[in-house]
Amino acid sequence: MNYKQYSPSGFSMLPPIVKNLLIINFLFYLASIAFQNFFQMDLSNYLGLYYFQSELFYPHQLITYMFMHADFTHILFNMFALWMFGGAIENFWGGKRFLVYYLITGIGAGLVQEAVYAVRIHQIMAQLSPEMIAEVKANGLALWQQGMNYKSAMGNLNAMLNVCTVGASGSVFGLLLAFGLTFPNTLIYIYFMIPIRAKWFVIIYGMIELWGGISNKSGDNVAHFAHLGGMLFGIILLLWWRKRGDFPYQYGHKPNIFTRMRERLRNKNHLKYHVNQSFRPKTDEEYNAERTARNKQVDAILDKIAQSGYGSLSKEEKDFLFDASNKTNW
């Protein structure tokens, strides 16, 4: 079993999709400050995610909310996690697959948050009369925008209808899940001191978020279920890719598929002559020439994966790669 300390390295410290996502997020953050200071306009009212029955809801918010952040600490931690985990994953998967995963987990997190809103709003409405509900829907937004609110259950309903969700945390938690599955035995240092394997870090963090969501403590403004939603949609997407057979990733204690290929192809203990009585045995020169040519072809395919991801391979290249990894007697 191989335990390695993770540090962002390998093909690129800052691959292009991660770099552009960092830039876009910080541009949105700076724009929100500028609009607030110069135009007294809160961009979160248009780009943050509201409950779908709110007057402030627009469909595009399911995408734009993940680029908005509440304050500098919020964006700093999310972008640090995007750089730390996203860089390694993009290098391993390729940019196209990484971007699809990032966006789908972010949208999925938003959909889960909408579902949680719906359940909680239904529970609150059960405590109110139709007249109270009508009052909140008619005048609650204006009251909320003035910095005021109703008391008790009416206030809770008004808050649920008019509060917005912002942040890239749903996508970040999806990346955390992907990192734990792709590099399960990699060591992550909590507070730069406490080592923990990635797979256990993901499990523990997921349990903490589940507890935070279920407990629903007063004053807790963290969208715990959105975080879990990012992980949920992440595992669904990963399993779907895996079922299609075009997305190998490291899982459990098994070594990475590409590591297994290189080790098997390079290990002299596994390189034996194949003797077939029907044909003339190959000479040493023929065997070595064939092995060298095959190794070069394997390296070329693995280099292509490093640059563009596994999905960029043709069917012939995939077949050749898996055929080569399974041969121990050539």
Backbone torsions as a table, in degrees:
resi	resn	phi	psi	omega
1	MET	NA	132.5	-173.4
2	ASN	-110.2	116.5	178.7
3	TYR	-106.0	125.6	-178.3
4	LYS	-127.9	142.7	172.8
5	GLN	-78.2	130.8	-178.5
6	TYR	-82.8	132.3	168.6
7	SER	-141.9	138.4	-177.6
8	PRO	-61.8	107.4	-177.9
9	SER	-155.4	-163.4	177.4
10	GLY	98.7	-124.2	-171.7
11	PHE	-73.7	-39.5	-178.0
12	SER	-158.7	130.6	177.1
13	MET	-65.6	-32.0	-178.2
14	LEU	-140.2	81.6	-178.9
15	PRO	-64.2	161.5	-167.1
16	PRO	-61.5	-42.7	-177.5
17	ILE	-66.9	-45.0	177.2
18	VAL	-60.1	-44.4	179.6
19	LYS	-59.2	-46.7	-179.0
20	ASN	-67.3	-36.4	177.0
21	LEU	-65.2	-39.8	176.3
22	LEU	-61.1	-45.2	-179.3
23	ILE	-63.0	-46.0	-178.0
24	ILE	-62.6	-43.6	-179.8
25	ASN	-62.2	-43.7	179.7
26	PHE	-69.8	-33.3	175.8
27	LEU	-64.6	-41.9	176.7
28	PHE	-62.2	-40.5	-179.3
29	TYR	-65.2	-44.6	178.3
30	LEU	-65.6	-37.7	178.7
31	ALA	-64.2	-40.0	179.7
32	SER	-63.5	-37.6	177.1
33	ILE	-67.7	-44.5	-178.8
34	ALA	-62.7	-46.6	-179.3
35	PHE	-64.4	-35.5	179.3
36	GLN	-68.9	-41.8	-175.5
37	ASN	-78.3	-37.4	-173.5
38	PHE	-97.4	-28.9	-176.6
39	PHE	-121.1	1.3	-177.1
40	GLN	51.4	41.8	-178.8
41	MET	-119.5	126.4	178.5
42	ASP	-92.0	107.8	-178.6
43	LEU	-63.1	-23.1	179.3
44	SER	-62.2	-25.8	178.2
45	ASN	-65.5	-21.3	-177.9
46	TYR	-110.8	-28.7	-173.4
47	LEU	-112.5	-18.1	174.7
48	GLY	-74.6	163.2	-175.7
49	LEU	-94.2	117.1	176.5
50	TYR	-104.4	163.3	175.8
51	TYR	-61.9	142.1	-169.5
52	PHE	-64.7	-16.2	176.8
53	GLN	-96.3	2.1	177.4
54	SER	-76.4	151.1	176.2
55	GLU	-65.6	-19.6	-176.4
56	LEU	-94.1	0.3	-176.7
57	PHE	-79.6	137.8	170.5
58	TYR	-136.2	144.1	-176.8
59	PRO	-56.7	-34.7	-177.3
60	HIS	-63.6	-16.1	-177.6
61	GLN	-64.7	-22.9	177.9
62	LEU	-64.2	-19.8	176.2
63	ILE	-103.3	-47.6	-172.8
64	THR	-68.4	-25.8	-175.7
65	TYR	-61.8	-29.5	-176.1
66	MET	-75.6	-5.8	176.4
67	PHE	-105.7	1.1	178.1
68	MET	-102.7	147.9	179.4
69	HIS	-140.3	151.6	-173.7
70	ALA	-73.8	-39.9	-177.9
71	ASP	-157.0	-179.4	-174.6
72	PHE	-66.2	-38.8	179.0
73	THR	-62.1	-40.2	179.4
74	HIS	-60.1	-51.1	-178.1
75	ILE	-70.3	-33.7	-178.5
76	LEU	-62.3	-47.9	-178.1
77	PHE	-68.9	-39.5	179.0
78	ASN	-65.8	-41.8	-179.0
79	MET	-72.3	-31.9	175.0
80	PHE	-63.5	-43.6	178.8
81	ALA	-66.8	-38.0	177.1
82	LEU	-60.8	-44.4	178.8
83	TRP	-66.8	-44.8	-173.9
84	MET	-66.8	-48.6	-176.9
85	PHE	-92.9	-37.5	-175.7
86	GLY	-66.0	-37.0	-179.2
87	GLY	-60.4	-46.0	-179.8
88	ALA	-65.1	-40.1	-177.6
89	ILE	-69.6	-43.0	179.3
90	GLU	-63.4	-40.6	176.8
91	ASN	-59.5	-36.2	-176.0
92	PHE	-81.3	-39.0	-175.7
93	TRP	-90.2	-33.7	-167.1
94	GLY	101.6	154.3	-172.0
95	GLY	-65.4	-42.5	-175.5
96	LYS	-62.6	-49.4	-179.3
97	ARG	-64.9	-38.6	179.7
98	PHE	-61.5	-45.6	-178.4
99	LEU	-64.5	-42.6	177.8
100	VAL	-59.2	-45.3	-179.6
101	TYR	-63.4	-44.6	-178.2
102	TYR	-60.1	-47.1	-176.9
103	LEU	-70.2	-41.5	-178.1
104	ILE	-67.1	-40.9	178.2
105	THR	-67.1	-35.0	177.1
106	GLY	-66.8	-46.0	177.7
107	ILE	-64.5	-42.0	178.1
108	GLY	-60.5	-40.8	177.2
109	ALA	-61.1	-40.8	177.7
110	GLY	-63.8	-40.5	179.1
111	LEU	-65.6	-39.9	177.1
112	VAL	-64.6	-40.8	177.9
113	GLN	-62.9	-38.9	176.5
114	GLU	-62.3	-40.6	179.1
115	ALA	-64.8	-39.9	178.2
116	VAL	-65.2	-42.8	174.8
117	TYR	-55.0	-46.8	-176.4
118	ALA	-59.8	-44.4	-179.8
119	VAL	-64.3	-47.7	-177.4
120	ARG	-67.3	-39.0	177.8
121	ILE	-64.3	-39.9	177.1
122	HIS	-61.5	-40.4	179.2
123	GLN	-65.9	-39.6	179.5
124	ILE	-68.9	-42.5	-178.9
125	MET	-61.8	-28.9	179.3
126	ALA	-64.6	-19.5	-179.8
127	GLN	-91.9	-6.5	-172.9
128	LEU	-115.1	155.1	175.3
129	SER	-81.2	160.4	177.4
130	PRO	-56.8	-34.1	179.4
131	GLU	-66.3	-40.5	178.9
132	MET	-65.2	-42.3	179.4
133	ILE	-63.6	-42.6	179.3
134	ALA	-63.6	-37.0	178.9
135	GLU	-64.7	-43.7	180.0
136	VAL	-63.9	-44.5	-178.5
137	LYS	-67.6	-31.1	-177.2
138	ALA	-81.5	-40.8	-171.2
139	ASN	-124.2	-3.2	-174.6
140	GLY	-64.1	-40.2	-177.6
141	LEU	-63.6	-45.3	179.5
142	ALA	-60.7	-41.1	178.6
143	LEU	-64.8	-42.3	-179.1
144	TRP	-63.1	-41.3	-178.9
145	GLN	-69.8	-17.3	175.7
146	GLN	-90.2	2.8	179.8
147	GLY	82.0	18.0	179.8
148	MET	-119.8	170.0	-179.6
149	ASN	-159.1	163.9	174.6
150	TYR	-74.3	173.7	177.3
151	LYS	-97.0	160.4	173.3
152	SER	50.7	-132.4	-171.6
153	ALA	-65.5	-34.5	177.8
154	MET	-63.4	-39.2	177.5
155	GLY	-66.3	-38.9	177.9
156	ASN	-64.3	-41.5	178.4
157	LEU	-64.1	-43.8	-179.8
158	ASN	-62.4	-39.3	178.9
159	ALA	-65.8	-42.7	-179.4
160	MET	-63.8	-34.8	-178.8
161	LEU	-76.5	-24.7	-169.6
162	ASN	-122.9	5.2	174.3
163	VAL	-92.8	148.7	-178.5
164	CYS	-116.6	155.8	176.3
165	THR	-103.8	131.6	178.2
166	VAL	-134.5	156.1	172.9
167	GLY	121.4	155.6	-179.8
168	ALA	-92.2	13.6	-173.1
169	SER	-62.3	-34.8	179.0
170	GLY	-60.2	-46.9	177.4
171	SER	-66.2	-38.1	-179.8
172	VAL	-63.5	-40.9	177.7
173	PHE	-68.6	-32.1	172.8
174	GLY	-63.3	-41.1	177.4
175	LEU	-65.8	-37.8	178.2
176	LEU	-61.0	-43.1	176.6
177	LEU	-61.2	-46.7	-179.0
178	ALA	-62.0	-39.0	178.6
179	PHE	-63.9	-42.7	-179.9
180	GLY	-64.5	-32.5	178.1
181	LEU	-80.7	-35.1	-176.8
182	THR	-80.0	-36.7	-179.3
183	PHE	-128.8	63.8	-169.7
184	PRO	-63.1	-31.8	-175.8
185	ASN	-99.9	7.5	175.7
186	THR	-70.2	139.6	-179.1
187	LEU	-86.3	130.1	172.1
188	ILE	-110.2	134.9	-178.0
189	TYR	-101.4	111.0	177.9
190	ILE	-75.4	129.4	-175.1
191	TYR	54.4	27.5	177.4
192	PHE	63.3	15.3	-176.8
193	MET	-131.9	-41.3	-171.1
194	ILE	-96.3	113.1	-178.2
195	PRO	-81.3	139.8	176.1
196	ILE	-150.4	139.9	179.0
197	ARG	-67.9	146.2	-173.0
198	ALA	-57.6	-40.8	-176.5
199	LYS	-64.1	-37.9	178.5
200	TRP	-74.1	-34.5	177.0
201	PHE	-60.1	-43.6	179.5
202	VAL	-64.1	-46.2	-178.6
203	ILE	-62.4	-47.2	-178.0
204	ILE	-65.0	-44.3	-179.6
205	TYR	-63.4	-40.0	177.8
206	GLY	-62.2	-41.0	178.7
207	MET	-66.3	-38.3	177.8
208	ILE	-63.1	-43.4	179.4
209	GLU	-66.0	-38.7	178.3
210	LEU	-62.9	-44.3	178.0
211	TRP	-63.8	-41.5	178.8
212	GLY	-62.7	-38.2	179.4
213	GLY	-70.6	-41.7	-178.1
214	ILE	-69.8	-41.9	-177.8
215	SER	-66.6	-33.7	175.0
216	ASN	48.8	54.7	-177.1
217	LYS	-67.6	146.2	178.8
218	SER	-64.3	133.7	179.7
219	GLY	87.3	-5.7	177.8
220	ASP	-82.1	111.1	-177.4
221	ASN	-102.0	18.8	178.5
222	VAL	-89.7	131.0	179.9
223	ALA	-83.6	77.5	-175.2
224	HIS	-61.3	-40.8	-177.7
225	PHE	-71.6	-25.6	173.5
226	ALA	-66.6	-39.8	176.3
227	HIS	-60.4	-46.9	179.1
228	LEU	-65.1	-32.9	177.6
229	GLY	-63.7	-38.4	175.9
230	GLY	-62.0	-40.4	178.3
231	MET	-69.6	-39.3	-179.6
232	LEU	-62.7	-49.4	179.6
233	PHE	-68.1	-28.9	176.3
234	GLY	-64.2	-46.9	-178.6
235	ILE	-68.4	-35.6	177.1
236	ILE	-62.7	-44.9	-179.4
237	LEU	-66.7	-41.8	179.2
238	LEU	-63.4	-42.4	179.6
239	LEU	-67.2	-35.8	178.0
240	TRP	-65.9	-45.6	176.7
241	TRP	-59.6	-42.6	-178.1
242	ARG	-65.4	-38.7	179.2
243	LYS	-63.7	-35.3	177.3
244	ARG	-68.3	-16.8	177.4
245	GLY	80.8	12.9	-178.3
246	ASP	-116.7	19.0	-179.1
247	PHE	-143.9	82.4	176.3
248	PRO	-77.7	138.7	174.0
249	TYR	-146.6	157.1	-178.6
250	GLN	-70.0	138.3	-179.1
251	TYR	-143.6	138.0	178.3
252	GLY	64.3	-133.1	-178.4
253	HIS	-97.5	2.5	-179.1
254	LYS	-75.0	137.4	177.8
255	PRO	-68.1	158.4	178.3
256	ASN	-54.8	140.1	-174.9
257	ILE	-59.2	-36.8	-179.2
258	PHE	-73.7	-32.4	174.6
259	THR	-65.3	-42.0	178.3
260	ARG	-61.4	-40.3	-179.7
261	MET	-62.6	-49.1	-177.4
262	ARG	-63.5	-44.2	-178.2
263	GLU	-63.8	-42.2	-178.7
264	ARG	-67.6	-37.8	-177.5
265	LEU	-77.2	-24.3	-178.2
266	ARG	-95.7	-17.8	-174.4
267	ASN	-76.3	115.8	-176.3
268	LYS	-66.5	-22.9	-179.6
269	ASN	-68.6	-18.2	-179.4
270	HIS	-101.8	-1.5	-178.1
271	LEU	-98.0	102.8	-177.7
272	LYS	-123.5	157.0	177.2
273	TYR	-72.1	140.1	173.9
274	HIS	-99.1	118.7	-176.9
275	VAL	-106.5	118.5	177.9
276	ASN	-118.8	119.1	-174.2
277	GLN	-65.0	-18.8	-177.1
278	SER	-80.2	-13.8	-175.5
279	PHE	-132.7	163.5	177.5
280	ARG	-69.2	130.1	177.8
281	PRO	-59.7	147.6	179.6
282	LYS	-74.1	145.9	173.9
283	THR	-76.2	166.4	177.4
284	ASP	-58.5	-40.5	-178.8
285	GLU	-64.4	-43.4	179.5
286	GLU	-64.5	-43.2	-178.7
287	TYR	-63.7	-47.7	-178.5
288	ASN	-64.5	-37.1	178.5
289	ALA	-65.8	-41.8	179.1
290	GLU	-65.2	-42.9	-179.7
291	ARG	-64.3	-41.4	179.2
292	THR	-63.0	-43.5	179.6
293	ALA	-64.2	-40.8	-179.2
294	ARG	-67.6	-41.6	177.9
295	ASN	-60.9	-40.5	178.8
296	LYS	-63.3	-40.4	179.5
297	GLN	-66.5	-40.4	177.3
298	VAL	-63.0	-45.2	179.6
299	ASP	-62.1	-37.9	179.4
300	ALA	-64.0	-40.6	179.7
301	ILE	-68.7	-42.1	179.1
302	LEU	-65.1	-35.4	175.5
303	ASP	-65.2	-36.9	177.5
304	LYS	-64.6	-39.6	177.2
305	ILE	-62.8	-42.6	-179.6
306	ALA	-61.0	-35.1	-177.1
307	GLN	-84.9	-40.1	-170.7
308	SER	-124.3	-2.6	-180.0
309	GLY	90.9	161.4	-176.4
310	TYR	-63.4	-33.1	-177.5
311	GLY	-65.4	-15.4	-178.7
312	SER	-79.2	-9.5	-177.5
313	LEU	-75.8	147.9	172.6
314	SER	-78.4	167.1	179.7
315	LYS	-61.8	-38.7	-179.9
316	GLU	-63.4	-40.8	179.8
317	GLU	-67.1	-39.9	177.4
318	LYS	-63.2	-44.4	-179.9
319	ASP	-62.6	-42.5	179.5
320	PHE	-62.6	-42.3	-176.2
321	LEU	-64.5	-45.8	-179.4
322	PHE	-71.6	-33.1	175.6
323	ASP	-64.7	-41.6	179.5
324	ALA	-66.3	-36.9	-178.4
325	SER	-69.5	-24.6	-178.0
326	ASN	-92.4	-6.6	-178.8
327	LYS	-91.8	122.7	179.1
328	THR	-116.1	5.3	-174.4
329	ASN	-128.3	27.9	175.7
330	TRP	-118.0	NA	NA
